């Protein structure tokens, strides 16, 4: 079995499973008769995806990740199985490409002295405005 290139990652064929179910959406009477919606399952263990890439992929998958460690991607936008299958693979590929990008580390920054001073002046001004709104004392 030759590996399939999805999102720039070589994934063995046995790690992917397709299931076709009845679809809602366009198709008229065809919708009621033919199972055209595609569900693509990627078994992360069988695909050999490990380490930080797997962690980012699991985080991106969210509720599409099963307890068994599979990512389920569905596609039902087209009227044919072949197009929905290609659509599901494209969505999975986009998810993998996004997970392959390592996030840039955040560098902590500090506000400038001028920004701190402006913030404190705004707080003083706002406090003064609120203080003036208080109850009016007895007039002598």
DRENMI-106544 format. One record per residue: x, y, z of N, C-alpha, C in turn; residue in three letters. Coordinates in steps of 0.02 Angstrom, whole numbers, plus 32768, in hexadecimal, padded with zeros to 4 digits. Each point is the difference from the previous one (the first is absolute). Example, Ala and Ser with C-alpha at 12.3 -4.5 7.8 and 13.67 -1.06 7.14 Angstrom:
<tikes>
{tike {8294,7EE4,8186},{7FD3,803B,8000},{802D,803C,8000},ala}
{tike {7FEE,8035,7FDC},{802A,803B,8003},{7FD9,8037,8025},ser}
</tikes>
This chain:
<tikes>
{tike {802A,7FC5,8000},{7FD6,803B,8000},{802C,803E,8000},unk}
{tike {7FF4,802A,7FD0},{8027,803E,7FFA},{7FE4,8035,802F},unk}
{tike {802C,8027,801F},{7FE7,8036,802B},{7FDF,8038,7FD7},unk}
{tike {7FD0,8021,801E},{7FDB,8037,7FE0},{801B,8041,801D},unk}
{tike {800E,8031,7FD5},{8018,8040,8017},{7FC5,802C,8011},unk}
{tike {7FF7,800E,8041},{7FCA,802B,8017},{801E,8037,802A},unk}
{tike {7FF7,803D,7FEA},{801A,8039,8026},{804C,7FFF,8007},unk}
{tike {8023,7FE3,7FCF},{8048,7FFD,8002},{801B,7FCA,802D},unk}
{tike {7FD4,7FD1,8014},{8014,7FC9,802D},{7FEF,7FBF,7FDD},unk}
{tike {802E,7FD1,7FFE},{7FF4,7FBF,7FE1},{7FDC,7FD3,8031},unk}
{tike {7FC1,7FF0,7FF1},{7FD6,7FD9,802C},{7FF1,7FBD,7FDF},unk}
{tike {800C,7FC8,8023},{7FF2,7FBE,7FE2},{7FB5,7FF8,7FF4},unk}
{tike {7FEF,7FDD,7FCA},{7FBA,7FF6,7FEE},{7FD7,7FE0,8037},unk}
{tike {801E,7FD1,8024},{7FDA,7FDB,8033},{7FED,802C,803B},unk}
{tike {801D,803D,8006},{7FEE,802E,8036},{7FC1,8028,7FF0},unk}
{tike {7FEB,7FFF,7FC1},{7FC4,8024,7FEA},{7FC6,7FCF,7FF4},unk}
{tike {7FC6,8013,8018},{7FC4,7FD8,7FF5},{7FC9,802F,7FE7},unk}
{tike {7FDB,7FEA,7FCE},{7FC9,8027,7FE6},{7FBE,7FDC,800A},unk}
{tike {7FCE,8026,8013},{7FBC,7FE5,8008},{7FD2,8031,7FDD},unk}
{tike {7FD0,7FE6,7FDA},{7FD2,802B,7FDC},{7FBA,7FF8,801E},unk}
{tike {7FE1,8038,8010},{7FBF,8001,8020},{7FD1,802D,7FD8},unk}
{tike {7FC0,7FFB,800F},{7FD0,802B,7FDD},{800C,8048,8015},unk}
{tike {7FF5,802C,7FD1},{8011,8045,800A},{7FC3,802C,7FFD},unk}
{tike {8002,8038,8024},{7FCD,8033,7FF7},{801C,8030,7FCC},unk}
{tike {7FDA,8032,7FEE},{801A,8031,7FD1},{7FE9,7FF4,7FB9},unk}
{tike {8024,801B,7FCF},{7FEA,7FFE,7FBB},{7FFE,7FB9,7FE4},unk}
{tike {7FD2,7FF5,7FD2},{7FFE,7FBE,7FE0},{7FB9,7FE7,7FF3},unk}
{tike {7FCD,8022,801B},{7FBB,7FEC,7FF3},{7FF3,7FB9,8019},unk}
{tike {7FDF,7FD7,7FD6},{7FF0,7FBC,8013},{803F,7FD6,8008},unk}
{tike {8035,8014,7FE0},{803F,7FDC,8005},{8017,7FFA,8049},unk}
{tike {7FF1,8035,8028},{8014,8002,8046},{7FE1,7FC5,8026},unk}
{tike {7FC3,7FEE,7FEF},{7FDD,7FCB,8025},{8016,7FBA,7FED},unk}
{tike {8024,7FF9,7FC9},{8011,7FBE,7FE6},{8049,7FED,8005},unk}
{tike {802C,8032,7FF9},{8047,7FF1,7FF8},{8028,801C,803A},unk}
{tike {802E,7FD8,8019},{802D,8016,8037},{803B,8024,7FE1},unk}
{tike {7FFD,8043,8000},{8035,8027,7FE0},{802C,8025,8031},unk}
{tike {7FE9,800C,803D},{8029,8024,8031},{803B,7FD5,8015},unk}
{tike {803A,801D,8002},{803D,7FDA,8011},{8017,8010,8047},unk}
{tike {8011,7FCC,8024},{8020,8007,8042},{8046,7FE1,7FFB},unk}
{tike {8032,8029,8009},{8045,7FE8,7FFC},{801B,7FFC,8047},unk}
{tike {801C,7FC6,8011},{801D,7FF6,8043},{804C,7FF5,7FF8},unk}
{tike {8025,8028,8025},{8049,7FF9,8001},{8014,7FE5,8044},unk}
{tike {801B,7FC3,8002},{8018,7FE2,803D},{8047,801A,800D},unk}
{tike {8007,8029,8034},{8040,8020,800D},{8036,7FCD,8013},unk}
{tike {7FED,7FCA,8023},{8031,7FCE,8013},{801A,7FDB,7FC2},unk}
{tike {7FD1,7FEB,7FD3},{8014,7FDC,7FC4},{8027,802C,7FD0},unk}
{tike {7FF2,8042,8002},{8023,802F,7FD4},{8047,800E,8018},unk}
{tike {800D,7FF0,803F},{8043,800B,801C},{800E,8049,800F},unk}
{tike {7FCB,8026,800F},{8009,8047,8011},{800B,8005,804B},unk}
{tike {803A,801B,8013},{8012,8003,8047},{801C,8045,8011},unk}
{tike {800A,800B,8040},{8021,803B,8019},{7FD7,8040,7FFB},unk}
{tike {8023,8039,7FF9},{7FDD,8041,8000},{7FCF,8006,7FC6},unk}
{tike {800F,7FE1,7FC7},{7FD2,8003,7FC7},{7FBD,7FE0,8013},unk}
{tike {8002,7FC7,8021},{7FC3,7FDE,8014},{7FD9,802B,8032},unk}
{tike {8023,801F,802F},{7FDF,802A,8032},{7FDC,803A,7FDF},unk}
{tike {8022,8022,7FD0},{7FE1,8038,7FDD},{7FC5,7FE8,7FD6},unk}
{tike {8006,7FC6,7FE0},{7FCB,7FE4,7FD7},{7FC3,7FEE,802B},unk}
{tike {800C,7FE2,803A},{7FC9,7FEF,802D},{7FDD,803F,8019},unk}
{tike {8026,8034,800E},{7FE3,803F,8018},{7FD5,801F,7FC8},unk}
{tike {801A,7FFF,7FC3},{7FDA,801C,7FC7},{7FC1,7FD8,7FF1},unk}
{tike {8004,7FBD,8008},{7FC7,7FD6,7FF0},{7FC5,800D,802E},unk}
{tike {800D,8010,803F},{7FCB,800F,802F},{7FCF,7FC7,8008},unk}
{tike {7FC1,800E,7FF4},{7FCC,7FCC,800A},{8000,7FCC,7FC8},unk}
{tike {8028,800A,7FCC},{8005,7FCE,7FCB},{802F,7FC6,8013},unk}
{tike {8022,8006,8039},{802D,7FCC,8018},{7FD8,7FCF,802B},unk}
{tike {8005,7FBF,7FF0},{7FDC,7FCD,8026},{802B,7FE8,803A},unk}
{tike {7FE1,7FDA,802D},{8023,7FE3,8039},{8035,7FCF,7FE8},unk}
{tike {7FF3,7FDF,7FC7},{802E,7FCE,7FE5},{803D,8020,7FDD},unk}
{tike {8003,8042,7FFE},{8039,8022,7FE1},{7FF9,8007,7FB5},unk}
{tike {7FC3,8007,7FE8},{7FF3,800A,7FB9},{7FE3,8045,7FF5},unk}
{tike {8013,801E,7FC8},{7FE3,8041,7FED},{7FCC,7FF1,7FCB},unk}
{tike {7FC3,8017,800A},{7FC9,7FF4,7FD1},{7FF0,8042,7FDC},unk}
{tike {8006,7FFF,7FBE},{7FF1,803B,7FD7},{7FC7,7FEC,7FD1},unk}
{tike {7FCB,8028,8000},{7FC6,7FF1,7FD5},{7FFA,8034,7FC9},unk}
{tike {7FE6,7FE9,7FC7},{7FF3,802D,7FC8},{7FC0,7FE9,7FDE},unk}
{tike {7FD1,802F,7FF7},{7FC1,7FEF,7FE0},{7FE9,8038,7FD1},unk}
{tike {802F,8028,7FE8},{7FED,803A,7FD8},{7FF2,7FEE,7FB7},unk}
{tike {801A,7FC9,7FE8},{7FF8,7FEE,7FB9},{7FCE,7FC7,7FF8},unk}
{tike {7FEE,7FF1,7FC1},{7FCE,7FCD,7FF2},{801E,7FBC,7FF2},unk}
{tike {8042,7FFC,7FFC},{801F,7FBF,7FF2},{8030,7FEB,8037},unk}
{tike {8008,7FBF,8007},{802E,7FE5,8032},{8047,8017,7FF3},unk}
{tike {8014,7FFE,7FC1},{8045,8011,7FEE},{8011,8048,8014},unk}
{tike {7FD3,802E,7FF2},{800E,8047,8010},{7FFF,800B,804B},unk}
{tike {7FD2,7FDF,8023},{7FFE,8007,8049},{803E,7FE0,8020},unk}
{tike {8017,7FC9,7FE4},{803D,7FDF,8019},{803C,802F,7FF7},unk}
{tike {8004,801F,7FC5},{8037,8030,7FF3},{7FFB,803C,802F},unk}
{tike {7FC3,8018,800C},{7FF4,8038,802D},{8016,7FEF,8048},unk}
{tike {7FEF,7FC4,8017},{8014,7FEA,8043},{804C,7FFC,8006},unk}
{tike {8021,7FE5,7FCC},{8049,7FFC,8001},{801F,8046,7FFF},unk}
{tike {7FE1,802E,7FDB},{801A,8045,7FFE},{7FFB,8021,8044},unk}
{tike {7FC7,7FF5,8022},{7FF8,801D,8043},{8032,7FE3,8031},unk}
{tike {800A,7FBF,7FFC},{8031,7FDF,802B},{8046,801A,7FF1},unk}
{tike {800F,8009,7FC0},{8041,801B,7FEB},{800C,8046,801B},unk}
{tike {7FCC,802A,7FFD},{8006,8044,801A},{800D,7FFF,804B},unk}
{tike {7FDF,7FD2,8023},{800A,7FFB,8048},{8048,7FEA,8010},unk}
{tike {8019,7FD0,7FD9},{8044,7FE7,800B},{8033,8037,7FF0},unk}
{tike {7FF5,8025,7FCA},{802E,8037,7FEE},{8003,8034,8037},unk}
{tike {7FC6,8010,801C},{7FFE,8031,8036},{8024,7FE6,803E},unk}
{tike {7FF9,7FBF,800E},{8022,7FE3,803A},{804B,7FFB,7FF6},unk}
{tike {8017,7FFA,7FC2},{8048,7FFA,7FF2},{8024,8041,800C},unk}
{tike {7FDD,8038,7FFE},{8020,8041,800C},{800C,8008,804B},unk}
{tike {803F,8006,8013},{8010,8009,8046},{7FEE,8047,8014},unk}
{tike {7FDD,8008,8039},{7FEE,8043,8015},{803E,8028,8015},unk}
{tike {7FFF,8040,7FEF},{8039,802B,8015},{7FFB,800C,804B},unk}
{tike {8039,7FFB,8023},{7FFD,800B,8048},{7FEF,8049,800F},unk}
{tike {7FD7,800A,8033},{7FED,8044,8013},{8037,801F,802A},unk}
{tike {8013,803C,7FEC},{8032,8025,8027},{7FDB,8031,802D},unk}
{tike {800A,7FFB,8041},{7FDD,802F,802C},{8018,8047,7FF4},unk}
{tike {7FD2,802F,7FFF},{8012,8046,7FF5},{7FE7,8029,803B},unk}
{tike {801C,803C,8006},{7FEB,802D,8036},{7FE7,8040,7FE1},unk}
{tike {7FCD,801F,8020},{7FE9,8041,7FE6},{8036,8035,800B},unk}
{tike {8002,8030,7FD3},{8031,8036,8006},{7FEF,802D,803B},unk}
{tike {8030,8028,8015},{7FF5,802E,8038},{7FC8,8031,7FF0},unk}
{tike {7FFE,8017,7FC2},{7FCC,802F,7FEB},{7FBB,7FE0,8003},unk}
{tike {7FFC,7FC1,7FEB},{7FC0,7FDD,8002},{7FE8,7FF6,8048},unk}
{tike {802F,7FF0,802D},{7FEE,7FF8,8047},{7FE6,8042,801C},unk}
{tike {8022,8036,7FF0},{7FEC,8043,8019},{7FBB,8013,7FE6},unk}
{tike {7FF4,7FF4,7FBF},{7FBE,8010,7FE3},{7FC9,7FD7,8022},unk}
{tike {800E,7FC0,800E},{7FCF,7FD6,8021},{7FEF,801B,8045},unk}
{tike {8033,8014,8026},{7FF4,801A,8043},{7FDA,8042,7FFD},unk}
{tike {800F,802B,7FCF},{7FDB,803F,7FF9},{7FB7,7FF3,7FF0},unk}
{tike {7FF3,7FD0,7FD4},{7FBB,7FEF,7FEF},{7FDB,7FE6,803D},unk}
{tike {8023,7FD6,8029},{7FE0,7FE6,803D},{7FF0,8039,8030},unk}
{tike {802E,8030,8008},{7FF3,8039,802D},{7FC5,8029,7FE7},unk}
{tike {7FFF,800D,7FBE},{7FCA,8027,7FE3},{7FBC,7FDD,8009},unk}
{tike {8000,7FBE,7FF4},{7FC2,7FD9,8007},{7FE9,7FFF,8049},unk}
{tike {802F,7FF8,802F},{7FF0,8000,8047},{7FE3,8042,8016},unk}
{tike {801E,8037,7FE8},{7FE7,8043,8010},{7FB9,8009,7FE7},unk}
{tike {7FF2,7FEA,7FC3},{7FBD,8005,7FE4},{7FCE,7FD9,802B},unk}
{tike {8012,7FC4,8015},{7FD3,7FD8,8028},{7FF7,801E,8046},unk}
{tike {8035,801D,801C},{7FFC,801F,8042},{7FCE,803A,8000},unk}
{tike {8000,8026,7FC9},{7FD2,8039,7FFA},{7FB8,7FEA,7FF9},unk}
{tike {7FF4,7FC2,7FED},{7FBC,7FE8,7FF8},{7FE0,7FED,8043},unk}
{tike {8025,8001,8036},{7FE8,7FEA,8041},{7FC4,8029,801A},unk}
{tike {7FE6,7FEC,8039},{7FC7,8024,801B},{8013,8048,800F},unk}
{tike {7FCF,802C,7FF9},{800B,8046,800B},{7FF8,800D,804B},unk}
{tike {802E,8023,801E},{7FFD,800F,8048},{7FCD,8037,800F},unk}
{tike {7FF2,800A,803F},{7FD0,8035,8013},{801D,8045,7FEF},unk}
{tike {7FD4,8029,7FE5},{8017,8043,7FEC},{7FFA,802F,803B},unk}
{tike {8034,8023,8011},{8000,802E,8039},{7FF0,8045,7FEB},unk}
</tikes>
